[in-house]
Amino acid sequence: MLNKTKVIATIGPATVEREQIKRLMENGTDVIRINMSHADYNFCRIVVETVNDLNKELNLCVALLMDLMGPEMRTGCFVNGRANFRRGDKVQIYMDNILGDSTKFSVNYPNLIKQVGYNNIISIKDNELQLEVIDISKDYILCEALTDAIIEDRQKVSVKDVKLKIPYLSHKDETDIAIADKLGFDYISLPYASSPEDILTVNDLLINMKNNHIGLIAKIETEEGVDNIDEIIRVSDGIMIARGDLGVSVSEERIPGIQKKIINKCHAAGIISIVATELLSSMEQVARPTKAEVSDVANAVLDGADAVMLTGETTIGKYPIETLKMMEKIINSAELDVDYADFIDRSSKLINEDITGMISLSVAESAHRLKCCAIIAPTNSGYTARMMSRFRPSCPVIAVSPSIETVKSLQLCFAVTPVLINDLNSFDKIIDVSKKITFKLISTKPGDKIIITGGYPFKDVKYTNFMQIEEL
């Protein structure tokens, strides 16, 4: 069965070997993510070459997502790679780079000492370690630990209720964007996006590189990003609800409501929505999730998110493949309970009443009422498939295209299974190819129906203008 909700898996020490990446790709990963806060050019090159080779070997089109480091503050390194902090410990935070331990560490933002005040709360690693500022000297900030935590090298640091004056793009970020362009990444996610100007800054860099392929995913991690979500959506290809850092900026009890609101806004705008952080985090250490985590993933699916993302579960976790399989299992089950008719009804009120909109609505409604096993969308640009995805159809949308860039650009779209084919020259050939692909990807029986929709002639028409129902 083809799951409609997509899965992003992050590559790290637990999954960097070729065999592990292969198992991730074989078990349902749609997009491979690299976090540039922990990666360099050589790491990227090795992973990209491995994914590209495996795509050919496995006849897949798994896409690539680069997550920029962004305007964030991080700890330095610790003796033996980690430090154990206890509640009540006194901890010194230095602006100059030092090797840290359980009594001290450094940060990569020298102006922190000028921007914090007494009683400010400094959070490390998504609130795992909370430090209260009790004194400020010439060389360091003295804090008291409010929680117990084990902190590894280069973890995120934030200060509640303090807006740090960090430029949105660092030199490293600009270099990493150039790497994404050179190595052929399909998406870039932009941390701490708080205004449309943040996204437009990166878009301008890509225009200067003559790259019109990479999709830009804005990560919402701050109160300001939530407040400006409508403007950010208008200039983005997708939104990632990064709940870990968001939970530092806003009160944690608000996050479920913010998540639902953003998913609904993305759906209304016809752009990608991604739910990230701590979906199955207990599986970093144990082989089964908690019931609360299962409900969390299922609710993201029921809300209509395009994709869910694994981070620590597949970078440092003990059970990366088992976690992925569990994620696919939960998605598969939750999708049986999605109210597809409601999604179609809601989408019908949002589309333009033009030829493409009306035909796409007819396709979605017909597929639902006739219980079709698939919608086939031949496409050069991906437009028809994206339109169909917006309706949240009850059956898979198999998007066939001769363009590898188009195929990869569709990997995060709900319900869309993109397939690379040789050409879109003949209508009769497309019908024949569509049936063969359906037989290959979906278990069918005589009498099952598919709907084929798109723009014809394929290379000349830029909008959707036909639908045809075929019985298998």
C-alpha positions as CSV (number, residue, x, y, z in Angstrom):
1,M,0.0,0.0,0.0
2,L,1.3,3.5,-0.9
3,N,1.2,5.8,2.1
4,K,0.0,9.3,1.4
5,T,1.8,11.1,4.2
6,K,5.5,11.4,3.4
7,V,8.4,10.6,5.7
8,I,11.7,12.5,6.0
9,A,14.6,10.7,7.6
10,T,17.7,12.6,8.8
11,I,21.1,11.1,8.3
12,G,23.6,11.0,11.1
13,P,26.1,8.6,12.8
14,A,23.6,5.8,13.1
15,T,22.6,5.8,9.4
16,V,25.5,7.2,7.4
17,E,26.7,3.9,6.1
18,R,25.5,2.9,2.7
19,E,23.6,-0.2,3.9
20,Q,21.7,1.8,6.5
21,I,20.8,4.5,3.9
22,K,19.6,1.7,1.6
23,R,17.4,0.2,4.3
24,L,15.9,3.7,5.0
25,M,15.1,4.1,1.3
26,E,13.7,0.6,1.0
27,N,11.4,1.0,3.9
28,G,9.5,4.1,2.9
29,T,11.7,7.2,3.3
30,D,10.7,9.8,0.7
31,V,13.3,12.5,1.5
32,I,16.7,12.2,3.0
33,R,17.7,15.2,5.3
34,I,21.1,16.5,6.2
35,N,21.4,18.9,9.1
36,M,24.2,21.4,8.3
37,S,24.6,22.2,12.0
38,H,26.5,18.9,12.2
39,A,27.7,18.3,8.6
40,D,30.3,19.6,6.2
41,Y,30.8,19.5,2.4
42,N,32.5,16.1,2.5
43,F,29.7,14.5,4.5
44,C,27.1,16.0,2.1
45,R,28.9,14.8,-0.9
46,I,29.2,11.2,0.4
47,V,25.5,11.1,1.4
48,V,24.3,12.6,-1.9
49,E,26.4,10.3,-4.0
50,T,25.1,7.3,-2.0
51,V,21.5,8.4,-2.4
52,N,21.9,9.0,-6.1
53,D,23.5,5.6,-6.6
54,L,20.8,3.8,-4.6
55,N,18.1,5.6,-6.5
56,K,19.4,4.1,-9.7
57,E,20.0,0.7,-8.0
58,L,16.5,0.5,-6.4
59,N,14.7,2.4,-9.2
60,L,13.6,5.1,-6.7
61,C,13.6,8.9,-6.8
62,V,14.2,9.7,-3.1
63,A,14.8,13.5,-2.8
64,L,17.3,15.5,-0.7
65,L,16.7,18.2,1.9
66,M,19.4,20.4,3.3
67,D,18.6,22.0,6.7
68,L,20.7,25.2,7.2
69,M,22.2,26.0,10.5
70,G,20.6,29.4,10.4
71,P,20.8,32.2,13.0
72,E,21.2,30.0,15.9
73,M,23.6,29.8,18.9
74,R,25.2,26.5,19.8
75,T,27.4,25.2,22.6
76,G,31.0,24.3,21.9
77,C,32.4,20.8,22.4
78,F,32.8,18.9,25.6
79,V,35.4,16.5,27.0
80,N,34.6,13.1,25.6
81,G,31.7,14.6,23.5
82,R,29.2,15.2,26.4
83,A,28.7,16.5,29.9
84,N,26.4,15.5,32.7
85,F,24.6,18.5,34.5
86,R,22.7,18.2,37.8
87,R,20.1,20.4,39.2
88,G,21.7,23.0,41.5
89,D,25.1,22.9,39.7
90,K,26.8,26.2,39.1
91,V,27.8,26.5,35.4
92,Q,29.9,29.1,33.6
93,I,29.2,30.0,30.0
94,Y,32.2,31.5,28.2
95,M,32.2,33.5,25.0
96,D,35.6,32.3,24.0
97,N,35.9,28.8,22.7
98,I,36.9,26.3,25.4
99,L,36.5,22.6,25.9
100,G,33.5,22.2,28.2
101,D,32.6,19.9,31.1
102,S,29.9,19.7,33.7
103,T,31.0,23.1,35.2
104,K,31.6,25.2,32.1
105,F,31.1,25.4,28.3
106,S,31.3,28.0,25.5
107,V,28.9,29.3,23.0
108,N,29.5,30.5,19.4
109,Y,27.8,33.9,20.0
110,P,30.1,36.4,21.7
111,N,27.4,39.0,22.3
112,L,25.4,36.7,24.5
113,I,27.0,38.2,27.6
114,K,25.8,41.7,26.6
115,Q,22.2,40.6,25.9
116,V,21.2,38.5,28.9
117,G,20.3,39.8,32.3
118,Y,19.8,38.4,35.8
119,N,17.2,35.6,36.1
120,N,17.0,35.1,32.3
121,I,16.6,31.4,31.5
122,I,19.1,29.9,29.0
123,S,17.8,26.7,27.4
124,I,20.0,24.0,25.9
125,K,18.8,21.2,23.5
126,D,15.1,22.1,23.3
127,N,14.8,22.8,27.1
128,E,16.5,19.6,28.3
129,L,18.9,21.8,30.2
130,Q,17.6,25.0,31.7
131,L,20.1,27.4,33.2
132,E,19.1,30.5,35.3
133,V,21.5,33.5,35.0
134,I,22.7,34.4,38.6
135,D,25.7,36.6,37.8
136,I,27.6,38.2,34.8
137,S,31.3,38.7,35.0
138,K,33.8,40.1,32.4
139,D,34.5,36.7,30.9
140,Y,31.6,34.5,31.5
141,I,27.9,34.2,32.5
142,L,27.4,32.3,35.8
143,C,24.2,30.2,35.9
144,E,22.5,27.7,38.1
145,A,21.1,24.5,36.6
146,L,17.4,24.1,37.0
147,T,17.2,20.6,35.5
148,D,19.3,17.4,35.1
149,A,20.5,16.7,31.6
150,I,23.2,15.1,29.5
151,I,24.3,17.5,26.8
152,E,26.4,16.5,23.7
153,D,28.6,18.7,21.5
154,R,27.2,21.6,19.5
155,Q,23.6,21.7,20.9
156,K,21.2,24.5,20.3
157,V,21.1,27.4,22.8
158,S,18.2,29.8,23.2
159,V,17.2,32.5,25.7
160,K,13.6,32.8,26.6
161,D,12.1,36.3,26.0
162,V,15.3,37.6,24.5
163,K,15.6,38.3,20.8
164,L,19.2,37.7,19.9
165,K,20.7,40.1,17.3
166,I,22.1,37.5,14.9
167,P,22.2,38.1,11.1
168,Y,19.8,35.7,9.4
169,L,22.4,34.2,7.0
170,S,25.9,33.5,8.2
171,H,28.9,33.0,5.9
172,K,28.5,29.2,6.6
173,D,24.8,29.3,5.5
174,E,25.7,31.1,2.2
175,T,28.4,28.5,1.6
176,D,26.0,25.7,2.4
177,I,23.4,27.1,0.0
178,A,26.1,27.0,-2.7
179,I,26.8,23.4,-1.8
180,A,23.1,22.5,-2.1
181,D,23.1,24.1,-5.6
182,K,26.3,22.2,-6.6
183,L,25.3,18.8,-5.3
184,G,21.7,18.9,-6.6
185,F,19.6,19.2,-3.4
186,D,15.8,19.4,-3.9
187,Y,14.8,21.4,-0.8
188,I,16.4,23.7,1.7
189,S,14.8,24.3,5.1
190,L,15.3,27.7,6.7
191,P,15.6,27.7,10.5
192,Y,14.0,30.4,12.7
193,A,12.1,32.0,9.8
194,S,10.4,35.0,11.3
195,S,9.5,37.2,8.4
196,P,9.0,36.8,4.6
197,E,12.3,38.7,4.1
198,D,14.2,35.7,5.5
199,I,12.9,33.4,2.8
200,L,13.3,36.1,0.1
201,T,16.9,36.5,1.1
202,V,17.6,32.9,0.3
203,N,15.5,33.0,-2.8
204,D,17.6,35.9,-4.2
205,L,20.7,33.8,-3.7
206,L,19.2,30.9,-5.7
207,I,18.1,33.3,-8.4
208,N,21.7,34.5,-8.7
209,M,22.8,30.9,-9.0
210,K,20.2,30.4,-11.7
211,N,18.6,27.6,-9.6
212,N,14.8,27.6,-10.0
213,H,14.5,24.0,-8.7
214,I,15.2,24.0,-5.0
215,G,12.1,24.4,-2.9
216,L,12.3,26.6,0.2
217,I,10.8,25.2,3.5
218,A,10.4,27.8,6.2
219,K,10.9,26.4,9.8
220,I,8.6,28.0,12.3
221,E,10.4,28.0,15.6
222,T,9.6,31.4,17.2
223,E,6.7,33.4,18.4
224,E,7.5,36.0,15.7
225,G,7.3,33.2,13.0
226,V,3.9,32.2,14.3
227,D,2.7,35.8,14.3
228,N,3.9,36.3,10.7
229,I,2.8,32.9,9.3
230,D,0.5,34.3,6.6
231,E,3.2,36.4,5.1
232,I,5.8,33.6,5.4
233,I,3.4,31.1,3.7
234,R,3.0,33.5,0.7
235,V,6.7,33.3,-0.2
236,S,7.5,29.7,0.8
237,D,7.1,26.3,-0.9
238,G,6.4,24.7,2.5
239,I,6.3,25.2,6.2
240,M,8.0,23.0,8.8
241,I,6.5,23.1,12.3
242,A,9.7,22.5,14.3
243,R,8.1,21.9,17.7
244,G,11.4,21.5,19.7
245,D,12.6,25.1,19.4
246,L,9.1,26.4,19.1
247,G,8.5,24.9,22.6
248,V,11.3,27.2,23.9
249,S,9.8,30.3,22.4
250,V,6.1,29.7,23.2
251,S,4.5,27.9,26.0
252,E,4.4,24.2,25.3
253,E,0.6,23.8,25.8
254,R,0.1,26.1,22.8
255,I,2.0,23.9,20.3
256,P,-0.8,21.5,19.4
257,G,-3.1,24.4,18.5
258,I,-0.4,26.2,16.5
259,Q,0.4,22.9,14.7
260,K,-3.2,22.5,13.6
261,K,-3.6,26.1,12.6
262,I,-0.4,26.1,10.4
263,I,-1.3,22.8,8.7
264,N,-4.8,24.3,7.9
265,K,-3.2,27.5,6.5
266,C,-0.7,25.5,4.4
267,H,-3.6,23.3,3.0
268,A,-5.6,26.5,2.2
269,A,-2.6,28.0,0.4
270,G,-1.7,24.8,-1.4
271,I,1.8,24.5,0.0
272,I,3.6,21.7,1.9
273,S,3.3,21.2,5.6
274,I,5.8,19.2,7.7
275,V,5.5,18.2,11.4
276,A,8.9,17.7,13.0
277,T,10.6,17.0,16.3
278,E,10.1,14.2,18.9
279,L,7.5,12.2,17.0
280,L,9.0,8.9,18.1
281,S,11.9,10.1,20.3
282,S,11.6,7.3,22.9
283,M,12.7,4.9,20.1
284,E,16.1,6.4,20.2
285,Q,16.6,4.1,23.2
286,V,13.9,1.4,23.1
287,A,12.4,-0.6,20.3
288,R,8.8,0.5,20.8
289,P,7.1,3.9,21.0
290,T,4.9,5.2,23.7
291,K,1.1,5.3,23.1
292,A,1.3,9.1,23.3
293,E,3.9,9.2,20.5
294,V,1.7,6.9,18.4
295,S,-1.2,9.3,18.9
296,D,1.0,12.3,18.1
297,V,2.0,10.8,14.7
298,A,-1.6,9.7,13.9
299,N,-2.9,13.2,14.7
300,A,-0.5,14.8,12.3
301,V,-1.8,12.4,9.6
302,L,-5.5,13.1,10.5
303,D,-4.8,16.8,10.4
304,G,-3.6,16.5,6.8
305,A,0.1,17.2,7.2
306,D,2.0,16.4,4.0
307,A,5.0,14.9,5.8
308,V,6.4,14.0,9.2
309,M,10.1,14.0,10.0
310,L,12.5,11.8,12.0
311,T,15.5,13.5,13.5
312,G,17.4,12.0,16.5
313,E,15.5,8.8,15.9
314,T,17.5,8.1,12.7
315,T,20.7,10.1,13.5
316,I,21.8,8.8,16.9
317,G,19.0,6.4,17.8
318,K,19.6,2.7,18.5
319,Y,16.7,1.6,16.3
320,P,16.6,3.8,13.2
321,I,15.1,1.2,10.8
322,E,12.6,-0.1,13.4
323,T,11.5,3.5,14.0
324,L,10.9,4.1,10.3
325,K,8.9,0.9,10.0
326,M,6.8,1.9,13.0
327,M,6.3,5.4,11.5
328,E,5.0,3.8,8.3
329,K,2.8,1.4,10.2
330,I,1.2,4.3,12.2
331,I,0.7,6.3,9.0
332,N,-0.9,3.4,7.2
333,S,-3.4,2.9,10.0
334,A,-4.2,6.5,10.5
335,E,-4.8,7.1,6.8
336,L,-7.7,4.7,7.0
337,D,-9.5,7.1,9.3
338,V,-8.9,10.3,7.4
339,D,-12.1,12.1,6.5
340,Y,-11.3,12.5,2.8
341,A,-14.7,13.8,1.9
342,D,-14.3,16.6,4.3
343,F,-10.9,17.6,2.8
344,I,-12.4,17.5,-0.7
345,D,-15.3,19.7,0.5
346,R,-12.9,22.2,2.2
347,S,-10.6,22.3,-0.8
348,S,-13.5,22.9,-3.2
349,K,-14.2,26.2,-1.5
350,L,-10.6,27.4,-1.9
351,I,-9.7,26.7,-5.5
352,N,-10.0,29.0,-8.5
353,E,-13.0,28.4,-10.6
354,D,-11.0,27.9,-13.8
355,I,-10.6,24.8,-16.0
356,T,-7.8,23.3,-13.9
357,G,-9.6,23.8,-10.7
358,M,-12.9,22.4,-11.9
359,I,-11.4,19.4,-13.5
360,S,-9.2,18.7,-10.4
361,L,-12.3,18.9,-8.2
362,S,-14.2,16.5,-10.5
363,V,-11.3,14.1,-10.4
364,A,-11.0,14.1,-6.6
365,E,-14.8,13.7,-6.2
366,S,-15.0,11.0,-8.8
367,A,-12.1,9.1,-7.4
368,H,-13.7,9.2,-4.0
369,R,-17.2,8.1,-5.0
370,L,-16.0,5.5,-7.5
371,K,-13.5,4.2,-5.0
372,C,-10.7,4.4,-7.6
373,C,-7.5,2.7,-6.8
374,A,-5.3,5.5,-8.3
375,I,-5.3,8.8,-10.0
376,I,-2.6,9.1,-12.8
377,A,-1.3,12.5,-13.4
378,P,1.1,12.8,-16.4
379,T,3.0,16.1,-15.9
380,N,6.0,18.1,-17.1
381,S,6.0,20.7,-14.4
382,G,4.2,18.9,-11.5
383,Y,1.3,21.4,-11.5
384,T,-1.4,18.9,-12.0
385,A,-0.1,16.6,-9.2
386,R,0.2,19.5,-6.8
387,M,-3.3,20.5,-7.5
388,M,-4.6,17.0,-6.9
389,S,-2.6,16.7,-3.7
390,R,-4.3,19.8,-2.3
391,F,-7.7,18.0,-2.5
392,R,-6.3,15.2,-0.2
393,P,-7.7,12.4,-2.4
394,S,-8.6,9.1,-0.9
395,C,-6.4,7.2,-3.4
396,P,-2.8,7.6,-4.4
397,V,-1.9,10.2,-7.1
398,I,0.8,8.6,-9.4
399,A,2.5,11.5,-11.1
400,V,4.4,10.3,-14.2
401,S,7.0,12.7,-15.6
402,P,10.0,12.6,-17.9
403,S,11.7,15.3,-15.7
404,I,13.8,14.0,-12.7
405,E,13.6,17.5,-11.2
406,T,9.8,17.5,-11.4
407,V,9.7,14.0,-9.9
408,K,11.9,14.9,-6.9
409,S,10.0,18.2,-6.4
410,L,6.8,16.2,-5.8
411,Q,8.3,13.9,-3.1
412,L,6.8,16.0,-0.2
413,C,3.3,16.3,-1.6
414,F,0.6,14.4,0.2
415,A,-0.7,11.3,-1.7
416,V,1.7,11.9,-4.7
417,T,3.9,9.0,-5.8
418,P,6.1,10.5,-8.5
419,V,7.5,8.1,-11.1
420,L,10.1,8.9,-13.8
421,I,9.2,7.8,-17.3
422,N,10.8,8.3,-20.7
423,D,8.4,10.7,-22.4
424,L,4.9,12.1,-22.6
425,N,4.6,12.0,-26.4
426,S,1.5,9.9,-27.1
427,F,-1.8,9.9,-25.3
428,D,-2.4,6.2,-26.1
429,K,1.1,5.4,-24.7
430,I,0.4,7.3,-21.5
431,I,-2.8,5.3,-21.0
432,D,-0.8,2.1,-21.5
433,V,2.1,3.2,-19.3
434,S,-0.3,4.4,-16.6
435,K,-2.0,1.0,-16.3
436,K,1.3,-0.8,-16.2
437,I,2.6,1.5,-13.4
438,T,-0.6,1.0,-11.4
439,F,-0.3,-2.8,-11.7
440,K,3.3,-2.5,-10.5
441,L,2.7,-0.2,-7.5
442,I,-0.8,-1.2,-6.3
443,S,-2.5,-4.5,-5.7
444,T,-5.5,-4.4,-8.1
445,K,-8.3,-6.7,-9.2
446,P,-10.4,-6.8,-12.4
447,G,-12.9,-4.0,-12.5
448,D,-10.8,-1.6,-10.4
449,K,-10.8,1.9,-11.8
450,I,-8.2,4.6,-12.3
451,I,-8.6,8.2,-13.4
452,I,-6.0,9.8,-15.7
453,T,-5.9,13.6,-15.7
454,G,-3.5,16.3,-17.0
455,G,-3.0,18.8,-19.7
456,Y,-3.0,17.6,-23.3
457,P,-1.1,18.0,-25.6
458,F,1.4,17.3,-22.8
459,K,4.2,19.5,-23.9
460,D,2.1,22.4,-25.1
461,V,-0.7,22.9,-22.6
462,K,0.2,24.5,-19.3
463,Y,-3.0,23.7,-17.4
464,T,-5.2,20.6,-16.6
465,N,-7.8,20.1,-19.3
466,F,-8.9,16.5,-19.3
467,M,-9.9,13.5,-17.2
468,Q,-10.5,9.9,-18.3
469,I,-11.8,7.0,-16.3
470,E,-10.3,3.6,-17.1
471,E,-11.4,0.2,-15.9
472,L,-8.6,-2.3,-15.3
